[in-house]
């Protein structure tokens, strides 16, 4: 009996990781009715991360009333896995861009609710928290979440306030003495797949501010605020993190998770693989199927397929990559452990047309690969 392990990334804007797993499984079972198929939808930290972890590992979704982007009360959620020991939180649940679809303004939105989710998970008894960054509508450098967990931000007059993107410039002092004591015993991992610094032309405001609704003038103000909070953190916390890879993710939330809460930043795929105990799951697996929307030179730097390849190569398990498109210069992927790469764009059409037939073409591509493997098995 053949054993397959499926662990694809989503094809952004086309199919979720969960959908891809389901289609792949159908094609495998069509050729190997008795096969054992294990599916691990990949969570990249953005919207859908909690559901992906719950599908891969089981657990429960917890609903909590927290503050939304504009400090309004709203229902948000997080996942609890690993027999209640680990919480998976996606900041998009209460600070996501879809929540401000008709009124985006990163100078006024907050991550306060994210801090409330962290607090609820800690009070629930979780000893490990995985934080997913992605899809945020905020630019407050994580100060809102920090304030919810007890950190006090004061202005030049000594007045405490909860900063947002537009008021980072008003912070004169950061006091961490009232930070929730239980945090010191929590393992906090932040999933972060971008390497942007906190501020500057490649920082949080300039790169991501416009898609959150920031005008050019507001982008400049936000960037100045991020630069200012970095200076305050250097002064009060003796930390220099502005150029930390990922500091600029999610409106500077990467910076805030490290500076205020002591989190580590980790590539999303590494977090997933460690959490699901991927190396152990490879035991007796015949083939691993992964994939992403496009494999190219950027993928070689450590995206999902290559992150998985690093593990399958060590275990000597073949890795088949099923992708939407294949770019030039990807030969290094084979050296890193990918056994074969197959595009689902079977009839070589433009993306707008390929998108319409992606599900059917994914099935047919995996079916084609399975027919080939089956033929070898029958020899």
C-alpha positions as MATLAB code, in Angstrom:
seq = 'XXXXXXXXXXXXXXXXXXXXXXXXXXXXXXXXXXXXXXXXXXXXXXXXXXXXXXXXXXXXXXXXXXXXXXXXXXXXXXXXXXXXXXXXXXXXXXXXXXXXXXXXXXXXXXXXXXXXXXXXXXXXXXXXXXXXXXXXXXXXXXXXXXXXXXXXXXXXXXXXXXXXXXXXXXXXXXXXXXXXXXXXXXXXXXXXXXXXXXXXXXXXXXXXXXXXXXXXXXXXXXXXXXXXXXXXXXXXXXXXXXXXXXXXXXXXXXXXXXXXXXXXXXXXXXXXXXXXXXXXXXXXXXXXXXXXXXXXXXXXXXXXXXXXXXXXXXXXXXXXXXXXXXXXXXXXXXXXXXXXXXXXXXXXXXXXXXXXXXXXXXXXXXXXXXXXXXXXXXX';
ca = [
       0.000    0.000    0.000;
       1.397    3.378   -1.013;
       1.622    6.239    1.464;
       1.441    9.847    0.268;
       1.931   13.034    2.260;
       0.389   16.216    0.821;
       1.680   19.592    1.976;
       1.051   22.295   -0.654;
       0.980   26.039   -0.227;
      -2.077   27.881   -1.549;
      -2.184   29.093   -5.143;
      -2.815   32.708   -4.188;
      -6.118   34.007   -5.510;
      -7.017   30.639   -7.003;
      -7.107   27.716   -4.553;
      -6.514   27.396   -0.824;
      -4.070   24.861    0.524;
      -6.991   22.822    1.856;
      -8.682   22.745   -1.555;
      -5.464   21.643   -3.216;
      -5.014   18.812   -0.714;
      -8.551   17.592   -1.418;
      -8.096   17.635   -5.201;
      -4.710   15.936   -4.975;
      -6.162   13.220   -2.760;
      -8.985   12.544   -5.229;
      -6.479   12.067   -8.044;
      -4.319    9.765   -5.927;
      -7.223    7.594   -4.759;
      -8.404    7.289   -8.360;
      -5.152    5.473   -9.096;
      -4.382    3.970   -5.685;
      -7.743    3.191   -4.020;
      -6.043    1.693   -0.966;
      -3.458    4.426   -0.517;
      -2.906    6.145    2.797;
      -3.048    9.900    2.235;
      -2.015   12.439    4.869;
      -2.922   16.081    4.223;
      -1.205   19.052    5.837;
      -2.598   22.360    4.538;
       0.115   25.008    4.786;
      -0.602   28.117    6.837;
       1.463   31.174    5.935;
       0.292   33.307    8.847;
      -2.465   35.204    7.070;
      -6.183   34.605    6.876;
      -6.981   30.896    7.062;
      -3.939   29.937    9.129;
      -5.968   28.822   12.131;
      -8.216   26.608   10.011;
      -5.185   25.106    8.272;
      -3.558   24.118   11.551;
      -6.828   22.726   12.901;
      -7.349   20.633    9.773;
      -3.806   19.306    9.931;
      -3.710   18.551   13.661;
      -7.213   18.647   15.091;
      -8.095   20.871   18.036;
     -10.723   23.510   18.589;
     -11.513   27.051   17.572;
     -12.011   29.485   20.447;
     -14.178   32.590   19.984;
     -13.467   35.727   22.007;
     -14.839   39.270   22.122;
     -11.959   41.687   21.519;
     -11.325   45.119   20.065;
     -11.370   45.410   16.296;
      -9.292   47.702   14.079;
     -11.101   50.848   15.259;
     -11.428   49.753   18.913;
     -14.940   48.450   18.327;
     -16.058   45.251   20.062;
     -16.054   42.268   17.718;
     -15.952   38.478   17.759;
     -12.538   37.075   16.868;
     -10.989   33.638   17.245;
      -7.876   31.551   17.605;
      -7.118   27.844   17.441;
      -5.960   25.509   20.199;
      -3.953   22.455   19.161;
      -1.546   19.948   20.680;
      -3.920   18.867   23.455;
      -4.514   22.428   24.578;
      -0.839   23.328   24.921;
      -0.490   25.497   21.810;
      -2.536   28.438   20.556;
      -2.465   29.507   16.921;
      -3.421   33.148   16.385;
      -3.728   34.993   13.108;
      -3.652   38.749   13.598;
      -5.993   39.098   10.622;
      -8.793   37.753   12.846;
      -9.173   41.154   14.491;
      -6.738   43.411   12.618;
      -7.187   42.201    9.064;
      -7.643   44.308    5.963;
     -11.084   42.859    5.093;
     -12.392   44.252    8.399;
     -11.856   47.821    7.175;
     -12.701   47.221    3.541;
     -14.863   50.349    3.256;
     -12.846   52.555    5.600;
      -9.123   51.750    5.497;
      -6.718   54.063    7.332;
      -3.533   52.557    8.813;
      -2.868   55.755   10.720;
      -5.874   55.014   12.969;
      -6.133   51.217   13.206;
      -4.896   49.111   16.127;
      -3.549   45.664   16.997;
      -5.004   45.931   20.517;
      -7.345   42.987   19.881;
      -4.387   40.789   18.929;
      -2.958   41.343   22.390;
      -6.319   40.402   23.882;
      -6.267   37.126   21.939;
      -2.787   36.392   23.297;
      -3.957   37.106   26.828;
      -6.987   34.850   26.478;
      -4.824   32.000   25.197;
      -2.440   32.394   28.137;
      -5.277   32.443   30.668;
      -6.664   29.349   28.959;
      -3.459   27.536   29.875;
      -1.543   27.531   26.587;
       2.221   27.400   27.084;
       3.101   28.051   23.445;
       1.674   30.635   21.069;
       2.163   30.722   17.317;
       1.385   34.163   15.909;
       0.652   34.526   12.220;
       1.425   37.868   10.600;
      -0.264   38.734    7.343;
      -3.147   40.605    5.794;
      -3.106   43.366    8.395;
      -4.770   46.772    8.163;
      -2.474   48.268   10.788;
       0.783   50.196   11.025;
       1.197   50.560   14.783;
       4.396   48.467   15.168;
       2.503   46.115   17.483;
       2.106   48.794   20.150;
      -1.620   48.135   20.424;
      -1.072   44.450   21.193;
       1.661   45.393   23.653;
      -0.656   47.855   25.426;
      -3.325   45.174   25.799;
      -0.724   43.015   27.550;
       0.301   45.673   30.037;
       3.035   47.747   28.409;
       2.551   51.447   29.072;
       3.252   54.091   26.441;
       3.387   57.691   27.609;
       3.706   61.040   25.862;
       5.963   63.965   26.806;
       3.469   65.068   29.475;
       3.541   61.621   31.076;
       0.041   60.693   29.925;
      -0.513   57.025   29.077;
      -2.200   56.226   25.758;
      -2.682   53.411   23.262;
      -0.691   54.285   20.145;
      -1.864   53.788   16.574;
       0.100   54.350   13.396;
      -0.528   58.087   13.378;
       0.438   58.605   17.019;
       3.651   56.574   17.217;
       5.413   59.924   16.926;
       3.915   60.968   20.269;
       5.508   58.173   22.292;
       8.098   59.537   24.681;
       8.585   56.501   26.905;
       7.968   52.741   26.911;
       7.461   51.097   30.310;
       7.494   47.284   30.288;
       7.323   46.825   34.072;
       3.599   45.983   33.983;
       3.825   43.466   31.130;
       1.695   40.384   31.834;
       4.004   38.288   34.081;
       2.856   34.963   32.605;
       4.435   35.899   29.274;
       7.902   35.093   30.585;
       6.950   31.398   30.704;
       5.354   31.332   27.235;
       7.115   30.139   24.092;
       6.128   32.747   21.516;
       6.849   32.137   17.833;
       5.888   34.589   15.112;
       5.449   33.329   11.562;
       7.026   35.825    9.202;
       7.898   35.228    5.544;
       9.054   38.669    4.470;
      12.375   40.335    5.221;
      11.453   44.036    5.086;
      13.010   46.350    7.700;
      10.855   48.507    9.967;
      11.156   51.824    8.130;
      12.655   53.403    5.029;
      11.871   52.900    1.348;
      11.614   49.131    1.786;
       9.932   49.336    5.185;
       6.419   48.705    6.445;
       4.852   52.047    5.508;
       6.293   52.543    2.039;
       5.859   48.973    0.832;
       2.579   47.985    2.455;
       0.941   51.266    3.505;
      -0.637   52.091    0.126;
      -2.497   48.773   -0.076;
      -3.918   49.538    3.367;
      -5.322   52.862    2.223;
      -2.461   55.233    3.020;
      -1.982   58.257    0.772;
       1.596   59.352   -0.083;
       1.494   61.969    2.689;
       0.206   59.467    5.237;
       2.908   56.983    4.178;
       5.554   59.589    5.060;
       3.923   60.208    8.449;
       3.684   56.501    9.180;
       7.299   55.942    8.219;
       8.399   58.778   10.490;
       6.377   57.228   13.319;
       8.051   53.846   12.823;
      11.462   55.480   12.872;
      10.499   57.276   16.082;
       9.310   54.157   17.937;
      12.566   52.476   16.997;
      14.487   55.341   18.619;
      12.370   55.134   21.786;
      12.862   51.370   21.987;
      16.612   51.825   21.622;
      16.555   54.380   24.457;
      14.230   52.603   26.892;
      14.714   48.913   26.090;
      18.274   49.005   24.752;
      17.215   47.110   21.632;
      18.112   47.876   18.019;
      15.718   45.953   15.795;
      14.790   48.221   12.887;
      16.876   46.217   10.418;
      15.865   42.834   11.757;
      14.583   40.778    8.817;
      10.797   40.846    9.079;
      10.631   43.838   11.431;
       8.473   45.622    8.866;
       5.979   42.808    8.419;
       2.312   43.522    9.156;
       2.770   47.236    9.754;
       5.784   46.719   11.996;
       4.138   43.936   14.005;
       7.256   41.822   13.472;
       9.253   44.511   15.258;
       6.727   44.767   18.072;
       6.478   41.029   18.690;
      10.233   40.879   19.264;
      10.764   44.227   21.016;
       7.815   44.166   23.409;
       6.954   40.471   23.824;
      10.289   38.716   23.265;
       9.022   36.560   20.421;
      11.213   34.827   17.891;
      10.572   35.334   14.164;
      10.513   32.200   12.064;
       9.730   31.294    8.462;
       6.138   30.127    8.221;
       6.949   26.795    6.620;
       9.507   25.980    9.323;
       6.890   26.727   11.974;
       4.379   24.455   10.266;
       6.860   21.607    9.828;
       8.029   21.780   13.428;
       4.503   22.059   14.828;
       3.064   19.067   12.954;
       6.254   17.039   13.644;
       6.827   16.667    9.924;
      10.086   14.755   10.236;
       8.324   12.041   12.230;
       5.416   11.983    9.769;
       7.804   11.097    6.943;
       8.217    7.572    8.326;
       7.200    5.023    5.652;
       5.991    7.778    3.280;
       6.579    6.871   -0.380;
       6.019   10.298   -1.928;
       5.513   13.862   -0.720;
       3.490   16.209   -2.929;
       3.894   19.933   -2.423;
       3.451   23.016   -4.579;
       2.856   26.732   -4.825;
       1.417   29.203   -7.297;
       4.735   29.737   -9.043;
       8.158   28.324   -8.449;
      10.935   30.735   -9.405;
      14.252   32.069   -8.193;
      12.526   33.713   -5.219;
      11.200   30.306   -4.178;
      14.759   29.019   -3.910;
      15.367   31.481   -1.065;
      13.244   29.365    1.242;
       9.559   29.381    0.432;
       7.276   26.416    1.043;
       8.539   23.887   -1.512;
      12.213   24.404   -0.719;
      11.571   24.425    3.015;
       9.941   21.012    2.650;
      12.664   19.789    0.283;
      15.292   20.440    2.942;
      13.523   17.898    5.161;
      12.550   15.285    2.563;
      16.088   15.212    1.173;
      17.480   14.269    4.577;
      14.861   11.527    4.881;
      15.486   10.329    1.301;
      11.788   10.680    0.384;
      10.920   11.853   -3.168;
       9.289   15.286   -3.324;
       7.021   16.119   -6.264;
       6.192   19.808   -6.752;
       2.887   20.588   -8.473;
       2.846   24.291   -9.327;
       0.798   26.837  -11.217;
       3.741   28.110  -13.235;
       7.476   27.512  -13.556;
       9.933   30.386  -13.846;
      13.439   30.410  -15.252;
      16.462   29.557  -13.172;
      14.913   27.002  -10.838;
      17.441   24.208  -11.441;
      18.820   24.658   -7.925;
      15.518   23.304   -6.596;
      16.602   19.826   -7.673;
      19.858   20.121   -5.768;
      17.894   21.111   -2.672;
      15.759   17.973   -2.801;
      12.901   18.458   -5.263;
      12.559   15.311   -7.413;
      10.303   16.746  -10.121;
       8.362   19.915  -10.914;
       5.114   19.874  -12.893;
       3.003   22.843  -13.968;
      -0.773   22.523  -14.010;
      -0.945   25.011  -16.907;
      -1.474   22.125  -19.311;
      -2.545   24.141  -22.325;
      -0.199   27.123  -21.807;
      -2.781   29.892  -21.356;
      -2.528   33.247  -19.610;
      -3.245   33.402  -15.874;
      -6.715   34.929  -16.272;
      -7.731   31.881  -18.313;
      -5.674   29.338  -16.365;
      -7.347   30.461  -13.147;
     -10.775   29.431  -14.430;
      -9.671   25.855  -15.085;
      -7.119   25.516  -12.262;
      -9.012   22.913  -10.227;
      -9.596   20.637  -13.203;
      -6.030   21.044  -14.420;
      -4.617   20.362  -10.955;
      -6.551   17.099  -10.797;
      -5.443   16.045  -14.274;
      -1.806   16.884  -13.575;
      -1.688   14.873  -10.351;
      -3.602   12.074  -12.072;
      -0.984   12.070  -14.829;
       1.853   11.838  -12.301;
       0.087    9.018  -10.460;
      -0.422    7.081  -13.702;
       3.315    7.293  -14.336;
       4.187    6.100  -10.822;
       1.617    3.330  -11.049;
       3.071    2.122  -14.326;
       6.510    1.863  -12.701;
       4.974   -0.042   -9.765;
       3.430   -2.546  -12.146;
       6.706   -3.418  -13.849;
];
